[in-house]
Amino acid sequence: MERNLARSIDRADCLVDVSVVARQAGIAGNAERSLLRIELVAAALVRRTGDPDASLYLVADASLLGGRRRFADPAEARRLQDWVNRGLVEQVPDADERVLELAEMTGLPVITNDYYVDHRDSRPWIQGNDWQFLKPVPARGGTVELKPLHMGVRSPHEISRKAEESVLKKQGLLGAGRVPLENVVGRSWRCPARGCALYDTARGNSVLLPRMRAGRPTCELHALTLLDQGSRAAAAQLKLLLEGCCVARFTLDAGSTTRVGRSPGDGGLSLHGLIPDQLLARISRSHIEIEARETGLWVKDLSSYGSRVRRPRCGGSQGSWSPLPSDRSTDFGPGDELQLMPAVVLTRSGRRFPAELSRAWQDPKPEGPQPDPGTATSYFP
Ligand SMILES: [Zn+2]
């Protein structure tokens, strides 16, 4: 289980509102609180993504650990405390607020069972959002499945106006010294308190994203305004799927151009050793080229036999395959799939680039046929 818990949001595939999910009766019995529900969610994400290392970033409020007797088993409360101590759970006074803040900063999918109705005035991007939330539902044999949770639209007189507002525009009105939320993730921060390294990106794998207070990034612990330490390269996460199972992960830094293939040369991503030789023979030396710009990822076919791309539709099902152009670059968004040859697919997961976030909240995906819930391959995460 611990292998699926992310210490840093950069590694995460999904956010989990632990305070909601651990209290979701009907899964793993009806106890008031159960950590087993989180384990079942992790197992569901592994199955859904085909990635044994699929990674959850857990956020819980401190009250969850109060009243330990409410857990199905007292050992679970001790285990949760252990996760908190080891930095595997971010514990905050108000988990809802923090989960939504992180979701807004990163665009990561959120596993929850809450519609966050009382947060919609302050976070209009939740309204009508049908791509960012997943809910655990009981499935066969005591397991859990993750299904899209459509947030729907509340208070209709509000929404048409708010949906048209871009998030950036809204935050641009906040005034001097305020940082647009999506840009917070692209900067490095330091807490001015002596010895505080909570936000120190140089320190390795456990970096917190700032807590926003009145539009300013602050330290969760010291409540001081963080100091801007300069820009931090955006990075995109790619997964290589072989027959639907994740066999490798790659990170692409913004500003880089990377060729992927059988033998792509210096700086390229070689698939040699990652997929069987008989499949490798049908991959070109340089098969595709991926350019990571500040606006997102752009991809072009370079292969002899061609590649294909498909994109998620509204509602979470995948669209149909179409040839990947070789004469121009096309965008490669989170949830898109690139098929180098049958059985060999690259997908994007993890956080979105800031420009992609504003696009996702502004432009609803085109309507597609409603998915058959039994067969739909959703694009989460
Ligand atoms: Zn601090």
Boltz pocket constraint, residues with backbone or C-beta under 6 A from the ligand:
constraints:
  - pocket:
      binder: B
      contacts: [[A, 191], [A, 192], [A, 193], [A, 196], [A, 197], [A, 198], [A, 219], [A, 220], [A, 221], [A, 222], [A, 223]]
      max_distance: 6.0
